[in-house]
Amino acid sequence: MPASSTHPLQRFLDPAILMGLASLDLVARTVVDGFIAGLHRSPDFGFSQEFAEYRAYSPGDDLRHIDWNVFARSGRLYLKRFRGETNTQITILLDASASMGYASGAVSKLDYARFLASSLAYIAHRQRDAAGLIVFDEEVRDYVAPSTRQGQLARILHAVSRSSAGRSTAFHAPFLHFQKALSRRGIAVVISDFYDQPETIIRSVEPLRFRGNDLVLFHVLDPRELDPALKSSVLLRDMETGAAIEVAPEYAGREYRQRISAHIDDLRARARAAGAEYFLLPTDRPLDAALREYIAVRQGRQ
Amino acid sequence: MGFLAPWFLAGLAAAALPLWLHLLRRHRQEPRPFSSLMFFEPRTQSSVLHRRLRYLLLLALRLVLLCLLALAFANPYFLVSFHSSSSGPVLVLVLDRSFSMRSADHLDQARALARRALSAWPSGGPAEVLALDAAVSVLAGPTTDRSPLNAAIASIQPTDLNTSFGALARALRGIESTQHRPLDVRLFSDFQRTAMPPSFADLTLPPGVRLTASPIAASGPNWTVESVNAPLQIFDAGKKRVTATVAGFNTPASSLPVSLVLDGRVLESKTVAVPANGRATVEFQSLDTPYGFHRGEVRLTASDLLPADNAFPFAVERSEPRPALLLYSGNRSRPALFYRTALEASGASGFSLEARSLDQAAGLDLSPFAFVVLSDPGRISPSLDRSLRSFLRLGRGVLVALGPFALNAGPTPLAGYTVRGEDQPPRGDASQSAVISDSAHPSLRGLALSEVKFYSSIAVDPGPARVLARLADQTPLLLEQSLGSGKILTFASTLDNVANDFPLHPSFVPFVQQTARYLGAAGEGPRDLTAGAVFDLHREGDSGAAIDVSGPDGKRVLSLAEAASAKSVTLDAAGFYEIHAPAGRNSLIAVHPDRRESDLTPVPAETLALWTAAGASSPAPSAPAGGENGHRPRPVGLYLLFLALLAALAESVVSVRYLWKKEGA
């Protein structure tokens, strides 16, 4: 069932509709603001200043955490507890390899990844967290250092908007660069189609986890990559290597599906084993639904 | 099973073409980009197999189509068994009902003989009845039921048409080819010699047709009014001359009274001496008619075998001459002098010419004129051009004679031919002659232009126009073009004796008069025709208006629907037909029987024997008796062609479906 039928406020957030919006800034605001309106909970969410609970005061507690407003209304002392007391840093690693340029419909994987990156940057901006961006394929093509300075969101969105599908994917070099540039703990968000061996991918990204970062993997795939549904034998050309293979529909309908499912399962399992969070995002999935799941998972972890 | 044309089976080799296309030809397609092929393996064998399987239906349909076509052209047949009861001979009774059978009781004799032959035919045997005159009509059968056959024999009435044995032979060939059964033909006729075709080969009968002649006795003298020469139209007062030819067949020399009758009133009677088996001409000078159509007749009083041919009808109309208009340029009225002289030379053209200069034509009402002649008009004024075009759309005609003014005046008036310049005789000759391209055209019938000298003419580009006559250097001389139902004749020279000496030649007068009759639609007057003639109703200018045709018996020949749409009518009864067309275009047509019917001399016995013997040389059909089994080939090529058509349709549907799928994929 389409997400629009379950969340009326999100009916405009279909990725194909977002393609018609003028700028990534507008896309991010449309996604995130609508998403906030749909939460019906606290505006405090995201990466650091997450409200947790009220707790009755007990002797010895820090008086700075007493909610005096509650005391004024009820005459009782309560402590307001947050998860994470300090602003954190989020770095978005955006895969802009040639394979990300694939699109079976109106939205390519790279478009979808750009929307997602923009939305995450906007969320961080609202939370006054430091946000950074690395655009990579087989090397780092663009880098915006994490910062909370004014205009940071515009810089990130500009870098995201100028990203285009480049060459083949290689995780090792860009992640090494990221490790070197990392100065403090934070959250690393990798948005990619992860066309590599899961073992290689996890081996490249798990050092980030060792250094105390939270690692989130957004696996962006086109629906036709999950289900090619060929009606006749076709000659397919690899967008990264240029190699061509004639593919029969019965192969695409049976063996390919098994292989891509195994790849996804393997990647998901290895990511969890490495302490990373993994989200599979088909490009026909509404962005706010994906973000909702992401937030829910992160809240659960904390 | 066998094949009537087995060589076409070689066409089965064409089945190799779709096999090559489907299975052997390398399949090429454009590669489609895909994000990564890391989960694919190169298994092309599976792909090719799939493709082969997918197009298997299409391949099968194409193979079936080609095989069916090859088989259909090879025309296979199957031997089917039959019983002789369905292939026994058919008795074909042919009764002559032509005009000559009006003689005495000849038709009654024919009916009696036919009934006798039918009663002698075994009761289980099929028979049919045909009536013969200029064509063959099937009146009944083939059937074994005697009632409709006897009724058909009794219903036969004599017509006013002639007999044609050639038509009978053609009809018998057709019947034999469709029925595939032996025919026992009995012909009851007076066997006139004049009914024989020009070539004996036209009487050839197919194998399986046996002809038995049953002549009706006819001996005795017969006189007839063979022809009448009377004016069709009279335009002035005074008595006119009528001549008639009286002929005798198998007659002694005798003197016969002949009368000229007009509208039932005897105008004059004479006695003519007709030699034995000869002809005599009688002349009447008393034809004086009031205005209108009149029914005339030259009547012979004689006691002979065929009294029905002793009268010869003719139609005559008294009317005022119709005005015609000749327009000339400036003061060049000389062509009008020549044209008027030629037009009125015979006194029977029916037209009076009014000549004016083009300057005087402004605002002139053209509707009273039968036709218009433009003599070297050059470029005519737009108002005159509009008037003439309206005039043409009424079905009238215009003759345009080109002269020096046509040079540098742009396209010729009305027809719009491009003027190429002045045409001079080739090789420095002083003149050149002309050749008629269409000698059957009404305006050129019987003319010869080879003696006429043309010193100069206007060379025009005929375009799609009909060229009726050309000069010796192939320059078009006389051209015709239609505008609506109107006719435009363009004469590429002048009508005086400046550019040619045509007006000084005897052929100029008939040219002018025939052209005038053609352009002025003078053919709408009375006509004399032979029975069986087809009369053209000239429907081009009509807009669905009814044309009423009344027959000799006063009844309408055409139904209401036919009157509104029929292009022609067959006049198959002797007497007078009245044609009532819109806009007062009425006609009276005198129809007389073909006078060949008056000659009752029978076919020589040896000729008749030769004809019947030719039919009898084939295996004689015997009267149906008992039964006999046999086999007959039945070709199935047509069925195969039909199946091939279905296969072609199915192939189209399937291939289009595949194409859609491919585009969708």
Interface residues (C-beta under 8 A of the other chain):
Chain A: S99 M100 G101 Y102 K109 D193 Y195 D222 E225 L230 K231 S232 S233 V234 L235 L236 R237 D238 M239 E240 T241 A243 A244 I245 E246 V247 A248 P249 E250 Y251 A252 E255 Y256 R259 I260 H263
Chain B: Q29 E30 P31 R32 P33 F34 S35 S36 L37 M38 F39 F40 E41 P42 R43 T44 S46 S47 V48 L49 H50 R51 R54 K661 K662 G664 A665
